[in-house]
Amino acid sequence: MTLKKKSGKSIRRFLVNENLFIAAIKNPKKETASLRLLLKLIDNTAFVLIGNEFLVMEMEKYAQVFESKRRKEILIF
């Protein structure tokens, strides 16, 4: 879905599911394409990530299982 800011710029909204999140954090020593994509979505102001507290709780569980050191970069509250 694309929204418009008051400035006229487009904002694209994305829902990151568990598959992308797991692929991004599964191997903490390797910078995967999934991790680069996820960090790009987080850093770029033209994108808005959508979700809810249940999705964040699931991602937190996976981050603990895989002992991800990147979770602080990814799971921003």
N, C-alpha and C positions, 0 to 999 in steps of 0.2 A: 504494500500500500504506500502511496506517495502522498505526502501532505505539503502544504505551502506555508512557509514562514511569512510573517508580515513583510519581510524584505523582498519577498517574491522568490526566494530560493526554495528548492525542493528538499524535503526531508523524507528519507526512505526508512520505513519501519521493518525490523526483522525480529523474528522469534528464534532464538538459538535453542535447539533441542539438545537432549543429553548426548546424542551421537556425536555432534560436533564438539561438545565440551569434553567428552571422554577422549576423543581422538586428539584433542589439543593438549590434554594433561597426562595422558597415559604414560608417556616416556619422558620424564622430567629432564633428562640430559640431552634430548634431541629437540631441535626446533623444527616442528613439522609444518607443512603447509596449512594444516588445520589451525595450529596455534597462530601462525602469521595472519590468517584470515580473521580469526576471532579478535586478535589484538587490533587489527585494522578497523574492524567494526566498532570496537570500543573507543578507539582514539579519534575517529573521524566524526566531526560534528554534523555531517550531512546524513548520518545514520542514527537512528534511535532504536535501542534494543528494548523489546517488550517482554513481559513475563509476569509472574506473580510469586508470592512467597513460597508456594509449594515447589515451584521449579527451582528456586534458589536453594531450598532445603535439599532437594535431590542432588543438585550440583555440589553442594557442600559435602554430602555423604560420599560422592564419588571422589572429590578432592582429598578426603581423608583416606579412603581406600587406596588410592594411588599415591598417597603421600606427596601431593603436589605442592611445590614451593611457589608455583605461579598463581595459586588461587587468590592471593591478595591483589594481584594485578587484574585478575579476571572478575572476581566476585566483589564488585564495588557496590557499597550500599549508600 
